[in-house]
């Protein structure tokens, strides 16, 4: 089975191709774009450095054969370490496409998004078919909310070049959601699931986490519950049940759907899977006046007035049926006699409470 990386990257790290050879031959010291100002300095800090010289690099230097994958991984590590050092980079500019990738990523991690976008613009000029550069040019411009037409063109160009990369889709969809283009976001999500169908079959968890979880999280943050429900419903139950992130998203969605119906009686801090347990979530005494705790119900303050309070109270379901909800009114005196904490003068609408009943008489306590 192919690895996720082999599925989602369409070229090798250094893009060894006829096009790359032509670009390499065209580099000269007259190019201010990427030519090193001090080539010897750059050589000194790349393969010949003893500070970063690991076994694959030493084998390369001595002419010993080495698997390209191992050497490439080592070069990536060296380049990332070096490109984080601005003082060093100021003496020697990178001249490989992959090194420009690393430079742009380093700048992005430093929150220098404008500079990162410029680096990726340079890469796009050198290689118009580089989906990574198109995407991260858009991504960095998106961070600073500059040049919306370019952002949209570059996000879409990356997808056109490499439609099997889930990140390219998820960030494009989230951009559309953020700028209020919900209809376009729905279309883009449908297109993404179609383009990634093969990858979802071979590497389901990777794709669902890279696409569905990010899109659903933003939709919940923005209160678009119906769209979020559609996204999460596309994730198989076994993936949703095994991954903590999907469990949390599902519980948040359930709580927000209840709140939208005006029936939210639990704070978001209580997971949906723990809503209707046998014992209260708050600390009630096991007995009151010698009477045992018999039942408890969650509630939310709907209104507070000088005459009393109105509560929305939930009752757990039986035989798998949905919970039921109702309103009760308590006078200020009745509430203050039952409360174990705040009195009516301290209550505010939307506050969450729990009601506990003791003994056959149903002695009420509230907190």
Secondary structure, DSSP 8 states (H G I E B T S, - for coil): ---HHHHH--S-TT--SHHHHHHHHH--TT-TTT--SSHHHHHHHTTS-SSS--HHHHHHHTT----HHHHHHHHHHHHHHHHT-HHHHHHS---SHHHHHHHHHHHHHTT-HHHHHHHHHHHHHH-TT-HHHHHHHHHHHHHTT--HHHHHHHHHHHHHH-TT-HHHHHHHHHHHHHTT-HHHHHHHHHHHHHHTHHHHHHSHHHHIIIIIHHHHHHHHHTT-HHHHHHHHHTS-HHHHHH-HHHHHHHHHHHHHHHHHTT---S-TTS-GGGTT-SS-SS---SEETTEEEEEEEEEEEEEE-SSEEEEEEEE--STT---EEEEEEEEHHHHHHHBSS--GGG--TT-EEEEEEETTTTEEEE-
